[in-house]
Amino acid sequence: SLTRLIVSSGITSLVAASLWLAKARVWTLLLGATDTFAGARDRLDQQLPLIFALGILLYLLSIAAHYALLAVEAAREAERHQLELEVLTREAELRALRAQINPHFLYNSLNSISALTMRDPAGARRMCVLLGDFLRSTLNVSGHDSIRLSDELALVDRFLDIEQVRFGARLQVHRRIDPDALACRVPPLMLQPLVENAVVHGVASRLDGGTIEIAVARTADNVSMVVDNTRDADAPADIRTGVGLDNVRRRLDTMFAGKARLAVTPAHESFRVSIVIPWTTQ
């Protein structure tokens, strides 16, 4: 605390000035034994108050300089973290946009729209609107370092609405959302890549489709998020450990200074990604 800092600095400055005077006395005793510096002790005694005050002042100035250097270093570290967060946010935005307009996503969406044009014109129009809304929403969050969890979940829902048109009954989505967690601030496009991976590697790879479960819960100090999906039992267990997860993990580490956790749990017929972040609305 400030009071403790002032008291400790005052005491140590008095000790430092006293040690300085003690050393000065030793020197004057040694020098006073010579003819050249005879009377040095008497002159020192005359200037004791001034020298003592100068000792206190110099010590306090050294403390001030020390804390100023610490403050400058802390400001540089905070600026570095901020810049790194901005860069990683832009990387996530670009990766998400690329994933959505790459041949897989765009080709499948356009194919679905083309197929719906003849048998379900209203569905084709709806998918066009959903696709436009999703891409526009992705661009809207690009200028923010963090967004509310409710906004992130809304972006996930827009993505799943598009995929629902493509897969129909093959895609089943179950949500368990704690309303108390919706105000938490999270990095933008944090859950969307995980849900997209769940669709691509969990639903699309199975003839009978699959299920995606999204669970969000809040405790006193943390918010936990889980994306769990069924998967092809014959697929490699680590099929998604390097797709999108590394970027999400790095952004969580940067934003929450190592206090967030991301765990991947592959099983025989399921794949789970769990995230725990500190509760914050700032």
C-alpha positions as CSV (number, residue, x, y, z in Angstrom):
1,S,0.0,0.0,0.0
2,L,1.0,3.6,-0.4
3,T,1.2,4.2,3.4
4,R,3.5,1.1,3.8
5,L,5.7,2.3,0.9
6,I,6.1,5.8,2.4
7,V,6.9,4.5,5.9
8,S,9.4,1.9,4.7
9,S,11.0,4.3,2.3
10,G,11.3,6.9,5.1
11,I,12.9,4.4,7.6
12,T,15.3,3.0,5.0
13,S,16.3,6.6,4.0
14,L,17.1,7.4,7.6
15,V,19.2,4.2,7.9
16,A,21.0,4.9,4.6
17,A,21.8,8.5,5.6
18,S,23.0,7.3,9.0
19,L,25.3,4.8,7.4
20,W,26.6,7.4,5.1
21,L,27.4,9.7,8.0
22,A,29.1,6.8,9.9
23,K,31.3,6.1,6.9
24,A,32.0,9.8,6.6
25,R,33.1,9.9,10.2
26,V,35.5,7.0,9.7
27,W,37.0,8.7,6.7
28,T,37.4,12.0,8.5
29,L,39.1,10.2,11.5
30,L,41.6,8.6,9.1
31,L,42.2,11.7,7.1
32,G,42.3,13.9,10.2
33,A,45.4,12.0,11.3
34,T,47.3,13.7,8.4
35,D,48.5,17.2,8.3
36,T,46.8,17.9,5.0
37,F,43.3,17.2,6.4
38,A,43.7,18.3,9.9
39,G,40.4,19.6,11.3
40,A,38.3,17.6,8.9
41,R,36.3,16.1,11.7
42,D,35.4,19.5,13.1
43,R,34.2,20.7,9.6
44,L,32.2,17.5,9.2
45,D,30.4,18.1,12.5
46,Q,29.5,21.6,11.4
47,Q,27.8,20.2,8.2
48,L,26.2,17.1,9.7
49,P,22.5,18.3,9.3
50,L,23.1,19.3,5.7
51,I,24.9,16.1,4.9
52,F,22.2,14.0,6.6
53,A,19.5,15.8,4.7
54,L,21.4,15.3,1.4
55,G,21.7,11.6,2.3
56,I,18.0,11.2,2.8
57,L,17.3,13.2,-0.4
58,L,19.7,11.1,-2.5
59,Y,18.2,7.9,-1.2
60,L,14.6,9.0,-2.0
61,L,15.7,10.1,-5.4
62,S,17.2,6.7,-6.1
63,I,14.0,5.0,-5.0
64,A,12.0,7.4,-7.3
65,A,14.2,6.6,-10.2
66,H,13.9,2.9,-9.5
67,Y,10.1,3.0,-9.5
68,A,10.1,5.2,-12.5
69,L,12.1,2.5,-14.4
70,L,9.8,-0.2,-13.2
71,A,6.8,1.9,-14.4
72,V,8.3,2.4,-17.8
73,E,9.1,-1.3,-18.1
74,A,5.6,-2.3,-17.0
75,A,4.1,0.2,-19.5
76,R,6.2,-1.4,-22.3
77,E,5.2,-4.9,-21.3
78,A,1.5,-3.9,-21.3
79,E,1.9,-2.3,-24.7
80,R,3.6,-5.4,-26.0
81,H,0.8,-7.6,-24.7
82,Q,-1.8,-5.2,-26.2
83,L,-0.1,-5.2,-29.6
84,E,0.3,-9.0,-29.5
85,L,-3.4,-9.3,-28.6
86,E,-4.4,-7.1,-31.5
87,V,-2.2,-9.1,-33.9
88,L,-3.6,-12.4,-32.8
89,T,-7.2,-11.0,-33.0
90,R,-6.5,-10.0,-36.6
91,E,-5.0,-13.4,-37.3
92,A,-8.2,-15.1,-35.9
93,E,-10.4,-12.8,-38.0
94,L,-8.4,-13.5,-41.2
95,R,-8.4,-17.3,-40.5
96,A,-12.1,-17.3,-39.8
97,L,-12.9,-15.3,-42.9
98,R,-10.6,-17.5,-45.0
99,A,-12.3,-20.6,-43.6
100,Q,-15.6,-19.2,-44.5
101,I,-14.8,-18.1,-48.0
102,N,-12.4,-20.9,-48.9
103,P,-13.6,-23.5,-51.5
104,H,-15.0,-25.8,-48.8
105,F,-17.3,-23.3,-47.1
106,L,-18.2,-21.2,-50.0
107,Y,-18.6,-24.1,-52.5
108,N,-20.8,-26.0,-50.1
109,S,-22.9,-23.0,-49.3
110,L,-23.4,-22.1,-53.0
111,N,-24.1,-25.7,-53.8
112,S,-26.7,-25.8,-51.2
113,I,-28.2,-22.5,-52.4
114,S,-28.2,-23.9,-56.0
115,A,-30.0,-27.1,-54.9
116,L,-32.6,-25.2,-52.9
117,T,-33.3,-22.7,-55.7
118,M,-35.6,-25.2,-57.6
119,R,-37.2,-27.2,-54.8
120,D,-37.2,-24.5,-52.0
121,P,-36.7,-21.0,-53.3
122,A,-37.6,-19.5,-49.9
123,G,-34.9,-21.7,-48.3
124,A,-32.4,-20.6,-50.9
125,R,-33.1,-16.9,-50.2
126,R,-32.9,-17.6,-46.4
127,M,-29.5,-19.2,-46.8
128,C,-28.3,-16.2,-48.8
129,V,-29.4,-13.9,-46.1
130,L,-27.8,-16.0,-43.4
131,L,-24.6,-16.2,-45.3
132,G,-24.5,-12.4,-45.7
133,D,-25.4,-11.8,-42.1
134,F,-22.7,-14.2,-40.9
135,L,-19.9,-12.6,-42.9
136,R,-21.1,-9.1,-41.9
137,S,-21.1,-10.1,-38.3
138,T,-17.6,-11.5,-38.6
139,L,-16.4,-8.2,-40.0
140,N,-18.2,-6.2,-37.3
141,V,-16.3,-7.9,-34.4
142,S,-12.9,-7.4,-36.1
143,G,-12.4,-4.0,-34.5
144,H,-12.7,-5.2,-30.9
145,D,-10.2,-6.8,-28.6
146,S,-13.0,-8.5,-26.7
147,I,-16.8,-8.9,-27.0
148,R,-19.5,-10.2,-24.7
149,L,-20.0,-13.9,-24.6
150,S,-23.6,-13.4,-25.7
151,D,-22.3,-11.8,-28.9
152,E,-19.9,-14.7,-29.5
153,L,-22.7,-17.2,-29.1
154,A,-24.9,-15.2,-31.5
155,L,-22.2,-15.5,-34.1
156,V,-21.9,-19.2,-33.5
157,D,-25.7,-19.5,-33.9
158,R,-25.5,-17.7,-37.3
159,F,-22.9,-20.1,-38.4
160,L,-24.9,-23.1,-37.3
161,D,-28.0,-21.7,-39.0
162,I,-26.2,-21.9,-42.3
163,E,-24.9,-25.3,-41.6
164,Q,-28.4,-26.4,-40.6
165,V,-29.6,-25.6,-44.0
166,R,-26.8,-27.6,-45.5
167,F,-27.1,-30.7,-43.3
168,G,-30.7,-30.6,-42.2
169,A,-31.6,-33.3,-39.8
170,R,-28.0,-34.7,-39.9
171,L,-26.9,-31.8,-37.7
172,Q,-28.2,-31.8,-34.2
173,V,-27.2,-29.0,-31.8
174,H,-27.8,-29.0,-28.1
175,R,-27.1,-25.9,-26.0
176,R,-26.8,-25.6,-22.3
177,I,-26.1,-21.9,-21.6
178,D,-25.9,-20.3,-18.2
179,P,-27.5,-16.8,-18.5
180,D,-25.2,-15.5,-15.7
181,A,-22.2,-16.1,-18.0
182,L,-23.3,-14.1,-21.0
183,A,-21.8,-10.8,-19.8
184,C,-18.3,-12.1,-19.6
185,R,-15.8,-10.6,-22.1
186,V,-14.1,-13.1,-24.4
187,P,-11.8,-12.7,-27.5
188,P,-13.9,-12.4,-30.6
189,L,-14.2,-15.5,-32.8
190,M,-13.1,-17.8,-30.0
191,L,-15.9,-20.4,-30.1
192,Q,-16.7,-20.1,-33.8
193,P,-13.5,-21.9,-35.0
194,L,-14.2,-24.7,-32.5
195,V,-17.8,-25.2,-33.7
196,E,-16.7,-25.0,-37.3
197,N,-14.2,-27.8,-36.6
198,A,-16.9,-29.8,-34.9
199,V,-19.1,-29.5,-38.0
200,V,-16.3,-30.3,-40.5
201,H,-14.7,-33.2,-38.6
202,G,-17.6,-34.4,-36.6
203,V,-20.8,-34.1,-38.6
204,A,-19.7,-33.9,-42.3
205,S,-17.5,-37.0,-41.9
206,R,-20.4,-39.2,-40.8
207,L,-23.1,-40.5,-43.1
208,D,-25.8,-40.2,-40.5
209,G,-24.5,-36.8,-39.3
210,G,-23.8,-36.1,-35.7
211,T,-24.5,-34.0,-32.6
212,I,-22.8,-30.9,-31.3
213,E,-23.2,-29.9,-27.7
214,I,-22.3,-26.3,-26.5
215,A,-22.3,-25.9,-22.8
216,V,-21.5,-22.6,-20.9
217,A,-21.5,-22.2,-17.2
218,R,-20.3,-19.7,-14.6
219,T,-18.8,-20.2,-11.2
220,A,-17.8,-17.4,-8.8
221,D,-14.6,-16.5,-10.6
222,N,-14.6,-18.4,-13.9
223,V,-16.6,-19.2,-16.9
224,S,-16.3,-22.7,-18.5
225,M,-17.2,-23.4,-22.2
226,V,-17.4,-26.9,-23.7
227,V,-17.8,-27.8,-27.4
228,D,-18.5,-31.6,-27.7
229,N,-19.2,-33.4,-30.9
230,T,-19.6,-36.9,-32.2
231,R,-17.0,-38.1,-34.6
232,D,-16.1,-41.0,-36.9
233,A,-14.7,-43.7,-34.7
234,D,-12.2,-44.7,-37.5
235,A,-10.7,-41.2,-37.7
236,P,-7.4,-40.4,-36.0
237,A,-7.9,-39.3,-32.4
238,D,-5.7,-36.2,-32.8
239,I,-7.3,-35.1,-36.1
240,R,-8.1,-31.6,-34.8
241,T,-5.3,-30.8,-32.3
242,G,-3.6,-28.4,-34.8
243,V,-6.5,-26.8,-36.6
244,G,-7.7,-23.6,-35.1
245,L,-6.9,-24.7,-31.5
246,D,-3.4,-23.3,-31.5
247,N,-4.6,-19.8,-32.4
248,V,-7.4,-19.9,-29.8
249,R,-4.9,-21.1,-27.1
250,R,-2.4,-18.3,-27.9
251,R,-5.1,-15.6,-27.8
252,L,-6.4,-16.9,-24.5
253,D,-2.9,-16.9,-23.0
254,T,-2.4,-13.3,-24.3
255,M,-5.7,-11.9,-23.2
256,F,-5.8,-13.5,-19.7
257,A,-2.0,-13.6,-19.0
258,G,-1.9,-17.4,-18.7
259,K,-4.9,-17.7,-16.4
260,A,-7.1,-19.3,-19.0
261,R,-7.1,-23.0,-19.8
262,L,-7.9,-25.0,-22.9
263,A,-8.1,-28.8,-22.9
264,V,-8.7,-31.2,-25.7
265,T,-10.2,-34.6,-24.9
266,P,-10.4,-36.9,-27.9
267,A,-12.4,-40.1,-27.4
268,H,-13.4,-43.1,-29.5
269,E,-16.6,-41.5,-30.9
270,S,-16.5,-38.0,-29.6
271,F,-14.2,-35.0,-29.4
272,R,-14.4,-32.4,-26.7
273,V,-12.7,-29.0,-26.3
274,S,-13.0,-27.3,-22.9
275,I,-12.1,-23.7,-22.1
276,V,-12.0,-22.1,-18.7
277,I,-11.4,-18.3,-18.5
278,P,-11.5,-15.8,-15.6
279,W,-14.8,-14.0,-15.2
280,T,-14.4,-10.4,-16.3
281,T,-16.7,-7.7,-17.7
282,Q,-13.9,-5.3,-18.5
